[in-house]
């Protein structure tokens, strides 16, 4: 592996963004964005393979020695997140010119690609860096660009939902900054690894407690943990279709990674769960998210909005895995991050197809679509099965590990509740299937346009991958397990 | 625009001085307080003053939106480009020491170029934000 690949992982998308502005022509900007994202995807796979073969990588930016300068540090956990973020970005981007045609004026397409690349840069930077303040800087880059991406939706409500997200996101970002500041006050360092060593010596005092509260609350807003999720349904519903497919699979996943990195990698299990009882807060919230958000999803009339609420529920599963704090549970949380990214971005791409051919994603307008767009709706069914967690799909693998983890802690009611909440997913997925396959298309409904291959193929690729990783789990669950063991054991 | 003669004369006097001071802050940043961000803000302040006194349309004729777009993108490219060159010359990303034959000369050149990139981007972005807000029609 070339030693500069960790830096190129963020530098290439970062520098491609201004190139998109300079070129301005939509096709050219798209070509640059495609080249950058696919390079980043390949790069992250090389990095993941290297990390799995030889162990963590450390890269000193600017050549400054590590605890003092900014370090990029990559282990099996963030190497996996890098692959998810770049892979989803690259695949979603394939069909974007076709999808944007309908939703964004042509003269602003280059701005979409620029913001897309900047958002990806921010997410990759948050993932790859080993420096606490750097996390905040990249968080701001990704947040600001995602607000502008969301505001480009075709209705005026996109602007208000972007503003709502901006207010919530800024509060979240500020909380994270305050938490990092307090940690810096206690430890005198910004390097995450250095911080965890020094925290182990100082132990839990009040400043540490407050910093944990700020960081958990701040990342919970970005992660859309149940009572702090109100920005998410609007943002996902009114953003352009490909933006939703991209953000749903990446932004909340990186926020989950940041939370896991701080809780396990910096504070450590002993401090966060033993002395400060974080699990007593997170576990009930996770269960509430699974039930409340899934129930709300059942009553939605817009399928995109329904999937958004389903995302809030799925965050609950990831959070459950984190709060169990044993290897199986944490593996379940991390592997669900991977699986849910595939399933949800695939489903949102299906919604992009539906929007293009029918002109809306409302449930009423999807009547009888099963016969008109067979491949599209079949993809939806496949993704829906994954959301439910039917054996043979990726969703089953995550829930299996979560239930194992719950049983390991003797929390059998949690295991039962996890299974019960899957039944709610059956209901909301079934509603769409019922409308699309068992209802006649009204006679006065316009004939749907044929599904564009440039969107359908990526959707099938993502959903097909979710089935592949439901059967062959060594790459997804295997890496997740290694990451979980590292977080719980060697990672202090 | 025949009114406000005092304002216009004073602005004409001040704007070149503000710009000159911005350049001083930009290039003296290596030795004293200052640097790209501060210089960019001061330079943008000069342009904003011009727009306030002589009108938005006049200012837009001099600083066209497309030109500002090119300026702020090239600022980012200049900053990142320095990093890419240091990697190509066998150093780490933004390890200025490898830029020239001599470590210290390399560091000086690296900081100068990076700060220039920051200055360009900050000026262009601030002016763009001002134009965007000032150009909005009242509801």
Interface residues (C-beta under 8 A of the other chain):
Chain A: X4 X7 X8 X11 X14 X15 X17 X18 X19 X21 X22 X59 X60 X61 X62 X63
Chain B: X69 X70 X72 X73 X74 X76 X77 X80 X81 X83 X84 X87 X91 X92 X93 X94 X95 X96 X97
